[in-house]
Amino acid sequence: MEQEQIVLQVGVKVLLKNKDGKYLLLHRSPEKYPEVKDPWDIVGGRINPGTPLLENLKREIKEETQLDLISEPKLIAAQDILRTPGRHVVRLTYVAAIEGEPKLDEDHTDYKWFTIEEMKALGSRLDGYFGELLNKGIMS
């Protein structure tokens, strides 16, 4: 029996916490992501294969916010976010401390610092996979 070839992709995301205990969410650009119905999300993206996970995470933070981590990221979740014929995407989510205010890239139009309760109140306007983690109480 011939085995199906599957492309595996890994994404890294991070919930960034400031000194006030609030968390950073970025608002995705509707021009760049017209298909996205849940525009608020945490920082992150796909890894470059062959590069360590944390290097990818730091790169994504720098690209999207121009900020640098001030703590060692802690892995809090692993999710299957896409499983279709020939393709499987896994997302690893971390939490880490950050200082400063972001300077956004062209993929995002806005940012805001939220409490856990405020993020939960976003409901369907929050990235569904991140929302799933919030609803499971993984951040509490």
N, CA and C atoms as an extended XYZ file, in Angstrom:
420
Properties=species:S:1:pos:R:3:atomname:S:1:resname:S:1:resid:I:1 pbc="F F F"
N         0.843       -1.194        0.000 N   MET     1
C         0.000        0.000        0.000 CA  MET     1
C         0.883        1.250        0.000 C   MET     1
N         0.584        2.161       -0.913 N   GLU     2
C         1.365        3.390       -1.015 CA  GLU     2
C         0.944        4.366        0.072 C   GLU     2
N         1.944        4.978        0.718 N   GLN     3
C         1.655        5.919        1.788 CA  GLN     3
C         1.512        7.332        1.230 C   GLN     3
N         0.527        8.056        1.744 N   GLU     4
C         0.281        9.431        1.320 CA  GLU     4
C         1.381       10.348        1.848 C   GLU     4
N         1.873       11.231        0.985 N   GLN     5
C         2.849       12.229        1.412 CA  GLN     5
C         2.108       13.358        2.125 C   GLN     5
N         2.605       13.726        3.304 N   ILE     6
C         1.971       14.802        4.071 CA  ILE     6
C         3.003       15.885        4.344 C   ILE     6
N         2.625       17.121        4.106 N   VAL     7
C         3.462       18.263        4.439 CA  VAL     7
C         3.126       18.664        5.869 C   VAL     7
N         4.141       18.650        6.726 N   LEU     8
C         3.967       19.063        8.116 CA  LEU     8
C         4.530       20.467        8.273 C   LEU     8
N         3.716       21.361        8.823 N   GLN     9
C         4.172       22.717        9.111 CA  GLN     9
C         3.973       22.969       10.596 C   GLN     9
N         4.888       23.727       11.171 N   VAL    10
C         4.809       24.051       12.591 CA  VAL    10
C         4.760       25.561       12.735 C   VAL    10
N         3.846       26.019       13.577 N   GLY    11
C         3.749       27.433       13.896 CA  GLY    11
C         4.087       27.656       15.355 C   GLY    11
N         4.654       28.823       15.646 N   VAL    12
C         4.921       29.209       17.030 CA  VAL    12
C         4.177       30.502       17.312 C   VAL    12
N         3.486       30.531       18.428 N   LYS    13
C         2.740       31.714       18.857 CA  LYS    13
C         3.144       32.018       20.287 C   LYS    13
N         2.986       33.263       20.698 N   VAL    14
C         3.346       33.627       22.062 CA  VAL    14
C         2.367       34.663       22.613 C   VAL    14
N         1.941       34.409       23.828 N   LEU    15
C         1.102       35.336       24.572 CA  LEU    15
C         2.065       36.206       25.379 C   LEU    15
N         2.196       37.464       24.983 N   LEU    16
C         3.165       38.364       25.600 CA  LEU    16
C         2.512       39.172       26.717 C   LEU    16
N         3.141       39.144       27.896 N   LYS    17
C         2.598       39.796       29.094 CA  LYS    17
C         3.485       40.971       29.482 C   LYS    17
N         2.851       42.138       29.740 N   ASN    18
C         3.619       43.311       30.149 CA  ASN    18
C         3.706       43.407       31.671 C   ASN    18
N         4.415       44.443       32.142 N   LYS    19
C         4.627       44.597       33.583 CA  LYS    19
C         3.334       44.867       34.350 C   LYS    19
N         2.283       45.305       33.648 N   ASP    20
C         0.989       45.561       34.284 CA  ASP    20
C         0.114       44.312       34.341 C   ASP    20
N         0.641       43.181       33.835 N   GLY    21
C        -0.122       41.937       33.867 CA  GLY    21
C        -1.137       41.813       32.745 C   GLY    21
N        -1.001       42.660       31.708 N   LYS    22
C        -1.907       42.580       30.558 CA  LYS    22
C        -1.194       41.902       29.398 C   LYS    22
N        -2.000       41.378       28.455 N   TYR    23
C        -1.489       40.576       27.349 CA  TYR    23
C        -1.713       41.280       26.023 C   TYR    23
N        -0.743       41.120       25.127 N   LEU    24
C        -0.770       41.792       23.841 CA  LEU    24
C        -1.535       40.977       22.794 C   LEU    24
N        -2.496       41.642       22.145 N   LEU    25
C        -3.157       41.075       20.972 CA  LEU    25
C        -2.933       42.028       19.804 C   LEU    25
N        -2.743       41.435       18.632 N   LEU    26
C        -2.589       42.211       17.406 CA  LEU    26
C        -3.827       42.032       16.536 C   LEU    26
N        -4.210       43.091       15.848 N   HIS    27
C        -5.369       43.053       14.946 CA  HIS    27
C        -4.853       42.854       13.524 C   HIS    27
N        -5.244       41.744       12.908 N   ARG    28
C        -4.781       41.442       11.548 CA  ARG    28
C        -5.374       42.406       10.532 C   ARG    28
N        -4.571       42.733        9.547 N   SER    29
C        -4.998       43.632        8.485 CA  SER    29
C        -6.058       42.964        7.614 C   SER    29
N        -7.247       43.597        7.446 N   PRO    30
C        -8.278       43.010        6.579 CA  PRO    30
C        -7.862       42.992        5.106 C   PRO    30
N        -6.942       43.882        4.708 N   GLU    31
C        -6.460       43.869        3.322 CA  GLU    31
C        -5.557       42.657        3.085 C   GLU    31
N        -4.678       42.391        4.034 N   LYS    32
C        -3.721       41.289        3.894 CA  LYS    32
C        -4.404       39.934        4.138 C   LYS    32
N        -5.383       39.908        5.051 N   TYR    33
C        -6.064       38.659        5.426 CA  TYR    33
C        -7.582       38.791        5.255 C   TYR    33
N        -8.072       38.958        4.022 N   PRO    34
C        -9.514       39.171        3.826 CA  PRO    34
C       -10.354       37.962        4.256 C   PRO    34
N        -9.752       36.770        4.262 N   GLU    35
C       -10.492       35.554        4.632 CA  GLU    35
C       -10.632       35.371        6.140 C   GLU    35
N        -9.908       36.162        6.931 N   VAL    36
C        -9.906       35.991        8.386 CA  VAL    36
C       -11.119       36.668        8.999 C   VAL    36
N       -11.912       35.894        9.705 N   LYS    37
C       -13.123       36.419       10.334 CA  LYS    37
C       -12.871       36.779       11.805 C   LYS    37
N       -11.769       36.282       12.367 N   ASP    38
C       -11.442       36.506       13.783 CA  ASP    38
C       -10.117       37.266       13.853 C   ASP    38
N       -10.165       38.602       13.778 N   PRO    39
C        -8.961       39.395       13.519 CA  PRO    39
C        -7.979       39.579       14.675 C   PRO    39
N        -8.381       39.399       15.938 N   TRP    40
C        -7.456       39.587       17.053 CA  TRP    40
C        -6.714       38.285       17.328 C   TRP    40
N        -5.382       38.369       17.409 N   ASP    41
C        -4.578       37.165       17.627 CA  ASP    41
C        -3.316       37.529       18.400 C   ASP    41
N        -2.638       36.502       18.890 N   ILE    42
C        -1.359       36.699       19.547 CA  ILE    42
C        -0.259       36.687       18.491 C   ILE    42
N         0.922       37.083       18.886 N   VAL    43
C         2.082       37.181       17.994 CA  VAL    43
C         2.564       35.792       17.578 C   VAL    43
N         2.993       35.659       16.334 N   GLY    44
C         3.609       34.405       15.912 CA  GLY    44
C         3.389       34.094       14.457 C   GLY    44
N         3.931       32.937       14.044 N   GLY    45
C         3.811       32.508       12.668 CA  GLY    45
C         4.493       31.173       12.460 C   GLY    45
N         4.698       30.812       11.203 N   ARG    46
C         5.305       29.519       10.864 CA  ARG    46
C         6.815       29.550       11.091 C   ARG    46
N         7.349       28.390       11.441 N   ILE    47
C         8.794       28.302       11.640 CA  ILE    47
C         9.507       28.107       10.309 C   ILE    47
N        10.774       28.444       10.299 N   ASN    48
C        11.658       28.119        9.185 CA  ASN    48
C        12.285       26.776        9.535 C   ASN    48
N        11.987       25.704        8.790 N   PRO    49
C        12.525       24.387        9.125 CA  PRO    49
C        14.053       24.416        9.243 C   PRO    49
N        14.539       23.677       10.229 N   GLY    50
C        15.976       23.617       10.467 CA  GLY    50
C        16.467       24.662       11.441 C   GLY    50
N        15.595       25.574       11.834 N   THR    51
C        15.940       26.630       12.791 CA  THR    51
C        15.269       26.313       14.120 C   THR    51
N        15.979       26.464       15.255 N   PRO    52
C        15.378       26.164       16.559 CA  PRO    52
C        14.073       26.929       16.802 C   PRO    52
N        13.147       26.283       17.502 N   LEU    53
C        11.823       26.869       17.772 CA  LEU    53
C        11.920       28.259       18.383 C   LEU    53
N        12.763       28.404       19.416 N   LEU    54
C        12.824       29.701       20.091 CA  LEU    54
C        13.430       30.796       19.215 C   LEU    54
N        14.335       30.431       18.315 N   GLU    55
C        14.839       31.426       17.355 CA  GLU    55
C        13.708       31.902       16.462 C   GLU    55
N        12.861       30.980       16.028 N   ASN    56
C        11.701       31.338       15.203 CA  ASN    56
C        10.746       32.236       15.979 C   ASN    56
N        10.521       31.905       17.238 N   LEU    57
C         9.614       32.700       18.067 CA  LEU    57
C        10.154       34.120       18.223 C   LEU    57
N        11.429       34.247       18.534 N   LYS    58
C        12.043       35.577       18.685 CA  LYS    58
C        11.983       36.355       17.369 C   LYS    58
N        12.199       35.668       16.250 N   ARG    59
C        12.126       36.315       14.932 CA  ARG    59
C        10.724       36.852       14.676 C   ARG    59
N         9.706       36.022       14.954 N   GLU    60
C         8.315       36.456       14.733 CA  GLU    60
C         7.976       37.657       15.612 C   GLU    60
N         8.413       37.643       16.858 N   ILE    61
C         8.148       38.776       17.764 CA  ILE    61
C         8.784       40.037       17.205 C   ILE    61
N        10.025       39.933       16.760 N   LYS    62
C        10.750       41.087       16.220 CA  LYS    62
C        10.073       41.592       14.942 C   LYS    62
N         9.715       40.665       14.030 N   GLU    63
C         9.074       41.066       12.771 CA  GLU    63
C         7.749       41.773       13.006 C   GLU    63
N         6.930       41.232       13.919 N   GLU    64
C         5.570       41.744       14.096 CA  GLU    64
C         5.472       42.923       15.049 C   GLU    64
N         6.426       43.060       16.010 N   THR    65
C         6.291       44.101       17.032 CA  THR    65
C         7.532       44.966       17.241 C   THR    65
N         8.671       44.554       16.701 N   GLN    66
C         9.958       45.221       16.951 CA  GLN    66
C        10.378       45.165       18.419 C   GLN    66
N         9.818       44.227       19.191 N   LEU    67
C        10.162       44.071       20.608 CA  LEU    67
C        11.034       42.836       20.807 C   LEU    67
N        11.719       42.792       21.964 N   ASP    68
C        12.553       41.652       22.339 CA  ASP    68
C        12.022       41.035       23.625 C   ASP    68
N        12.117       39.719       23.719 N   LEU    69
C        11.700       39.021       24.938 CA  LEU    69
C        12.576       39.429       26.110 C   LEU    69
N        11.981       39.447       27.320 N   ILE    70
C        12.775       39.697       28.521 CA  ILE    70
C        12.727       38.494       29.465 C   ILE    70
N        12.074       37.425       29.026 N   SER    71
C        12.020       36.207       29.836 CA  SER    71
C        12.100       34.993       28.928 C   SER    71
N        12.421       33.862       29.526 N   GLU    72
C        12.436       32.605       28.785 CA  GLU    72
C        10.984       32.201       28.520 C   GLU    72
N        10.593       31.964       27.273 N   PRO    73
C         9.208       31.573       26.986 CA  PRO    73
C         8.883       30.210       27.612 C   PRO    73
N         7.648       30.084       28.063 N   LYS    74
C         7.179       28.826       28.638 CA  LYS    74
C         6.126       28.236       27.698 C   LYS    74
N         6.333       26.992       27.271 N   LEU    75
C         5.371       26.318       26.399 CA  LEU    75
C         4.107       26.008       27.194 C   LEU    75
N         2.943       26.443       26.686 N   ILE    76
C         1.697       26.199       27.405 CA  ILE    76
C         0.713       25.321       26.639 C   ILE    76
N         0.918       25.142       25.332 N   ALA    77
C        -0.042       24.330       24.574 CA  ALA    77
C         0.529       23.908       23.227 C   ALA    77
N         0.043       22.754       22.757 N   ALA    78
C         0.305       22.280       21.398 CA  ALA    78
C        -1.038       21.915       20.807 C   ALA    78
N        -1.326       22.399       19.599 N   GLN    79
C        -2.624       22.160       18.957 CA  GLN    79
C        -2.439       21.725       17.512 C   GLN    79
N        -3.309       20.824       17.076 N   ASP    80
C        -3.463       20.549       15.653 CA  ASP    80
C        -4.391       21.631       15.139 C   ASP    80
N        -3.892       22.493       14.252 N   ILE    81
C        -4.782       23.558       13.792 CA  ILE    81
C        -5.283       23.350       12.373 C   ILE    81
N        -4.655       22.444       11.650 N   LEU    82
C        -5.141       22.168       10.301 CA  LEU    82
C        -4.728       20.765        9.907 C   LEU    82
N        -5.710       19.957        9.584 N   ARG    83
C        -5.429       18.613        9.086 CA  ARG    83
C        -6.304       18.398        7.874 C   ARG    83
N        -5.672       18.514        6.727 N   THR    84
C        -6.377       18.300        5.465 CA  THR    84
C        -5.565       17.287        4.673 C   THR    84
N        -6.138       16.693        3.639 N   PRO    85
C        -5.362       15.739        2.849 CA  PRO    85
C        -4.048       16.362        2.378 C   PRO    85
N        -2.947       15.735        2.746 N   GLY    86
C        -1.637       16.190        2.318 CA  GLY    86
C        -1.010       17.289        3.155 C   GLY    86
N        -1.709       17.771        4.168 N   ARG    87
C        -1.181       18.889        4.955 CA  ARG    87
C        -1.601       18.788        6.413 C   ARG    87
N        -0.645       19.030        7.309 N   HIS    88
C        -0.902       19.014        8.743 CA  HIS    88
C        -0.124       20.178        9.355 C   HIS    88
N        -0.820       21.054       10.090 N   VAL    89
C        -0.182       22.197       10.731 CA  VAL    89
C        -0.358       22.047       12.245 C   VAL    89
N         0.752       22.177       12.961 N   VAL    90
C         0.759       22.114       14.418 CA  VAL    90
C         1.180       23.480       14.945 C   VAL    90
N         0.497       23.954       15.979 N   ARG    91
C         0.825       25.245       16.589 CA  ARG    91
C         1.289       25.020       18.019 C   ARG    91
N         2.441       25.596       18.345 N   LEU    92
C         2.959       25.580       19.707 CA  LEU    92
C         2.770       26.980       20.275 C   LEU    92
N         2.134       27.078       21.437 N   THR    93
C         1.857       28.378       22.045 CA  THR    93
C         2.654       28.516       23.338 C   THR    93
N         3.292       29.663       23.464 N   TYR    94
C         4.127       29.990       24.617 CA  TYR    94
C         3.545       31.208       25.337 C   TYR    94
N         4.048       31.461       26.544 N   VAL    95
C         3.778       32.708       27.258 CA  VAL    95
C         5.138       33.253       27.688 C   VAL    95
N         5.292       34.594       27.613 N   ALA    96
C         6.566       35.223       27.950 CA  ALA    96
C         6.337       36.687       28.307 C   ALA    96
N         7.325       37.270       28.992 N   ALA    97
C         7.260       38.682       29.376 CA  ALA    97
C         7.910       39.547       28.300 C   ALA    97
N         7.383       40.764       28.187 N   ILE    98
C         7.876       41.718       27.183 CA  ILE    98
C         7.816       43.116       27.785 C   ILE    98
N         8.655       44.012       27.295 N   GLU    99
C         8.607       45.413       27.718 CA  GLU    99
C         8.493       46.293       26.489 C   GLU    99
N         7.836       47.424       26.674 N   GLY   100
C         7.738       48.396       25.589 CA  GLY   100
C         6.420       48.314       24.846 C   GLY   100
N         6.273       49.205       23.890 N   GLU   101
C         5.075       49.239       23.052 CA  GLU   101
C         5.457       48.786       21.645 C   GLU   101
N         4.608       47.956       21.028 N   PRO   102
C         4.944       47.438       19.699 CA  PRO   102
C         4.925       48.493       18.600 C   PRO   102
N         5.747       48.252       17.597 N   LYS   103
C         5.709       48.988       16.328 CA  LYS   103
C         5.326       47.929       15.301 C   LYS   103
N         4.109       48.026       14.790 N   LEU   104
C         3.527       46.955       13.993 CA  LEU   104
C         4.071       46.871       12.570 C   LEU   104
N         4.060       45.646       12.043 N   ASP   105
C         4.409       45.408       10.644 CA  ASP   105
C         3.172       45.638        9.772 C   ASP   105
N         3.319       45.415        8.465 N   GLU   106
C         2.211       45.668        7.524 CA  GLU   106
C         1.093       44.636        7.615 C   GLU   106
N         1.315       43.534        8.346 N   ASP   107
C         0.286       42.495        8.477 CA  ASP   107
C        -0.767       42.845        9.534 C   ASP   107
N        -0.514       43.881       10.320 N   HIS   108
C        -1.395       44.219       11.441 CA  HIS   108
C        -1.743       45.697       11.417 C   HIS   108
N        -2.972       46.019       11.853 N   THR   109
C        -3.435       47.402       11.813 CA  THR   109
C        -3.530       48.044       13.191 C   THR   109
N        -3.532       47.236       14.248 N   ASP   110
C        -3.716       47.784       15.590 CA  ASP   110
C        -3.214       46.777       16.612 C   ASP   110
N        -3.021       47.244       17.827 N   TYR   111
C        -2.702       46.363       18.939 CA  TYR   111
C        -3.370       46.907       20.185 C   TYR   111
N        -3.516       46.049       21.182 N   LYS   112
C        -4.099       46.468       22.450 CA  LYS   112
C        -3.648       45.487       23.520 C   LYS   112
N        -3.516       46.002       24.732 N   TRP   113
C        -3.192       45.168       25.891 CA  TRP   113
C        -4.496       44.800       26.590 C   TRP   113
N        -4.694       43.512       26.855 N   PHE   114
C        -5.946       42.993       27.418 CA  PHE   114
C        -5.696       42.201       28.698 C   PHE   114
N        -6.701       42.182       29.566 N   THR   115
C        -6.711       41.217       30.664 CA  THR   115
C        -7.266       39.903       30.099 C   THR   115
N        -7.136       38.830       30.841 N   ILE   116
C        -7.700       37.542       30.404 CA  ILE   116
C        -9.204       37.694       30.170 C   ILE   116
N        -9.890       38.371       31.088 N   GLU   117
C       -11.349       38.544       30.974 CA  GLU   117
C       -11.708       39.340       29.727 C   GLU   117
N       -10.943       40.384       29.441 N   GLU   118
C       -11.208       41.196       28.244 CA  GLU   118
C       -10.987       40.387       26.969 C   GLU   118
N        -9.964       39.525       26.973 N   MET   119
C        -9.737       38.678       25.801 CA  MET   119
C       -10.900       37.709       25.616 C   MET   119
N       -11.359       37.107       26.697 N   LYS   120
C       -12.494       36.178       26.602 CA  LYS   120
C       -13.731       36.884       26.066 C   LYS   120
N       -13.905       38.153       26.432 N   ALA   121
C       -15.079       38.922       26.000 CA  ALA   121
C       -15.071       39.210       24.497 C   ALA   121
N       -13.912       39.082       23.836 N   LEU   122
C       -13.849       39.308       22.390 CA  LEU   122
C       -14.619       38.248       21.612 C   LEU   122
N       -14.810       37.076       22.219 N   GLY   123
C       -15.592       36.022       21.579 CA  GLY   123
C       -15.104       35.672       20.193 C   GLY   123
N       -15.983       35.780       19.211 N   SER   124
C       -15.668       35.366       17.841 CA  SER   124
C       -14.711       36.325       17.131 C   SER   124
N       -14.402       37.449       17.745 N   ARG   125
C       -13.427       38.371       17.137 CA  ARG   125
C       -11.992       37.971       17.494 C   ARG   125
N       -11.850       36.915       18.299 N   LEU   126
C       -10.544       36.403       18.706 CA  LEU   126
C       -10.199       35.171       17.883 C   LEU   126
N        -8.923       35.038       17.491 N   ASP   127
C        -8.484       33.848       16.765 CA  ASP   127
C        -9.059       32.599       17.430 C   ASP   127
N        -9.694       31.745       16.641 N   GLY   128
C       -10.389       30.581       17.178 CA  GLY   128
C        -9.507       29.616       17.945 C   GLY   128
N        -8.286       29.395       17.485 N   TYR   129
C        -7.397       28.449       18.167 CA  TYR   129
C        -6.898       29.010       19.485 C   TYR   129
N        -6.626       30.309       19.514 N   PHE   130
C        -6.234       30.934       20.775 CA  PHE   130
C        -7.440       30.987       21.715 C   PHE   130
N        -8.613       31.304       21.163 N   GLY   131
C        -9.839       31.314       21.956 CA  GLY   131
C       -10.114       29.969       22.617 C   GLY   131
N        -9.817       28.900       21.875 N   GLU   132
C        -9.974       27.544       22.410 CA  GLU   132
C        -9.123       27.367       23.676 C   GLU   132
N        -7.889       27.858       23.649 N   LEU   133
C        -7.012       27.750       24.816 CA  LEU   133
C        -7.555       28.575       25.980 C   LEU   133
N        -8.017       29.789       25.686 N   LEU   134
C        -8.590       30.640       26.743 CA  LEU   134
C        -9.784       29.959       27.408 C   LEU   134
N       -10.663       29.394       26.564 N   ASN   135
C       -11.867       28.761       27.097 CA  ASN   135
C       -11.570       27.505       27.910 C   ASN   135
N       -10.438       26.843       27.612 N   LYS   136
C       -10.035       25.674       28.402 CA  LYS   136
C        -9.389       26.087       29.710 C   LYS   136
N        -9.180       27.384       29.910 N   GLY   137
C        -8.576       27.881       31.144 CA  GLY   137
C        -7.076       27.666       31.206 C   GLY   137
N        -6.454       27.458       30.062 N   ILE   138
C        -5.027       27.171       30.046 CA  ILE   138
C        -4.187       28.371       30.496 C   ILE   138
N        -4.746       29.564       30.387 N   MET   139
C        -3.999       30.773       30.778 CA  MET   139
C        -4.176       31.109       32.251 C   MET   139
N        -5.119       30.476       32.908 N   SER   140
C        -5.433       30.832       34.310 CA  SER   140
C        -4.439       30.241       35.259 C   SER   140
